[in-house]
Amino acid sequence: MTQLMGRPILEVPGELGARPVLADVLTGVRTALLGLAVVAVPVLGLWVVTPYADDGAAGAVRLAGALWLLGHGAPVLRGALDAPLTVTPLLLGLLAVGQLHRAGARAAARRRLRPRWSGPLAVWSGYCAVAVVVVAQCSGAGLFRARVLPDVLVVALVAAVATAAGARGTGAPSPRSGPASWPASWTAPWTAPWRVLRRRALDGLPAWARLDGGAAAIRSAALAAGAGLVAAGAAVVAVAALLDAVTGGGHGTVALAQGPAAVAGLLLLSVALLPNAVLWGAAYALGPGFAAGAGTVVAPSGTVRGPVPDFPLFALLAEPGAGGWRQLVCLLPALAGVVPAVLIGRAAAGARYPGGADRTIRQREGPARPGAWRPAGTAVAVLAVALLTGAAAAVLGWLSGGALAGGRMAELGPVPWRTGLAAAGWIAAVAVPGALLTRARVAARASATTAAAGADTGLDTDAVGLPRGGTVGVPGTVGLPGTIGVPGAVVAPGSGAIAGRARRGVLWLRARAYAVVLRLGRSADGAEAAAEDATGPEELD
C-alpha cells in the first residue's frame, strides 16, 4: 500500500512510464494564463475603483488582452481610425520570455523515453492555444483591436524562440531519461556541417588571428559592454527624473490631477515602459539619440521636438535647443568600454585560470594555461566584441521603439542602425587601446614576477616559472636541486637563504619518511612470503 501511494499520480509505473503530453500542454496553458493574469488583475482593479468608467468589464478585459499581446511585440490597432500601436512594453515581454524559458527547460528535463523536443513542443502548443483565444477576443469592434494573423504569428514566434532556448539550455538528462543518443541523432544531421565549417574556418586563420580560448573571453566582454551601456541609460533616466523633480516641470502634471485611479494607472504603465526608457537613455548617451515623434530628435547635440502626450516619461525629455552641458553624457559609453578592455587584455596576456583552481598551480601547469595572443589578435577580439555589442544595441533599439498612434506619433525610439554603429564605434575606440595596454602591463608584471622568483631560488626558469634542471621528481611535482620530489608537493619561490634551507630540510625529511615506509612495506611482504613457504597457505589461513 505504501509503495502504491508513493508513486506519481500522472505517471505509469515501470520503465515505460512517461509524463503525459497533456500535462505539458496544460503547463503551456498555465504559463500563458499566469502572464495574462499579471496584466489583467491590475487593469480590472483600476476599472473597479474608477468611479466613472466609460466602458464595462468587457472593455477592461479587451485592454488587458491588448497589453498582453503588445508585451509579445504583436501590433494592435487603436481607435476608430485603426491607428497602429506597436510600442512593446519590454517589462511584460521580459516576463513572458522568462516564463516560457523556464517552462521549456522543465519540460525538457522531465523527459523519459521520449525525444527531447516533445515536451517543449507541447508547452508551446498550449501557450499558442491561449494566444489564439486572446486574439479572437480582441478582434471585434472596440477601442483596441487585434490583427488576427500577424498577432498569432508574432506570439507563436516569440514562444517558440523562448521555449527552444530553455530546452536547449537544459543540462544533463534526468536519471530515468531515454538513451542519450536520441537527441544527438536528432540534431547531428544539422549541427555536423556547421561544426566542420567552423573547424575549417578556424584552421584557415593566420597565426596572428588565432585566439586560444577566445570565445569565452569575447562572450564575457560583450556581456560586460552591454551591461555598461544599459547602466549608462539608467543613469541618464535617473538624472533626468531628478532634474525634472527639482525644476517642477513636466507634462504629466495634468494627468496626475485626475484622481488616484489615474495616478495608479500612469504609474503602472510607466513601470512597464521603464526598460524602454532605459534603452532610449542609452541611445541618448551614445550620441544618435532617439525620436519623440516624426521629424524630431532628442540627442546630446541638440533637441528638436514638438508637443508630446501628457505622460510622465515624456516629462523627462530634454528641452528644445542646443545640448550644452548635456554633451558630457557621452562620457558614459567611454566608461562602458573600460571593463571589456580589461577582460580582453587579461585574456590576451594569458591570465586566465579556468576551473577556479589555485593560481600558483595554474601558472605552473602549461596545458591548463592558454597561450598569449598577439597584438593583432587582441585587436581582432576587441572588434568582435564591438560588433556583437553593436548588433545587440541595434536589435534592442528596434524592439524599444514603435508607433504610439498615427501621424506625428508614428515614430518613437532610436534609429536601430545608428544606435548599433554608435555602440560598436564607442566600444572599439575605447577597448582597442585599453586591451593592448592591459595586455602589455599584465605581460610585464608576469615577466617581473618570474624574474624575481628565479632570483630568489637561484634557479633557471622558463616563461611559466618551471625549473629547468637539477631536480629528481615525480610528474606533477616541483622540486628543488638535489631533492626527491614528493607527489602533490608544490614549492613556492623563497624570499631568502634561510627559507630555502628550511624548505630543503622539510623535503628531505618527507623523502626519508617516504623511503622508510617503502622499506617497511617491502619487509612485511617478504616476511609474509617466507612464512607462507614454510607452513603453506592452508596453515596460515
Buried (B, 14 or more C-beta within 10 A) or exposed (E): EEEEEEEEEEBEEEEEBBBEBEBBBBBBBBBBBEBBEBBBEBBBBBBEEBEEBEBEEEBBBBBBBBBBBBBBBBBBBBEEEEBBBBBBBBBBBEBBBEBBBBBBBBBBBBBBEBEBBBBBBBBBBBBBEBBBBBBEBBBEEBBBBBBEEBBBEBBBEBBBBBBBBBBBEBEEBEEEBBEEEBBEEEEEEEEEEEEEEEEEEEEEEEEEBBBBBBEEBBBBBBBBBBEBBBBBBBBBBEBBBEEBEEEEEBBBEEBBEEBEBBBBBBEBBBEBBBBBBBBBBBBBBBBBBBBBBEEBBBBBBBBBBEEBEBBBBBBBBBEEEEBEEBBEBBEBBBBBBBBBBBBBBBBBBBBBBEEEEEEBBBBBBEEBBBEBBBEEBBBBBBBBBBBBBBBBBBEBBBBBBBBBBBEBBBBBBBBBEBBBBBBBBBBBBBBBBBBBEBBBEBBEEBEEEBEEBBEBBEBEBEEBBBBEEEBEBEEEBBBBEEBBBBEEBEBEBBEEEEBBEEBBEBBBEBBEEEEEEEEEEEEEEEEEEEEEEEEEEEEEE
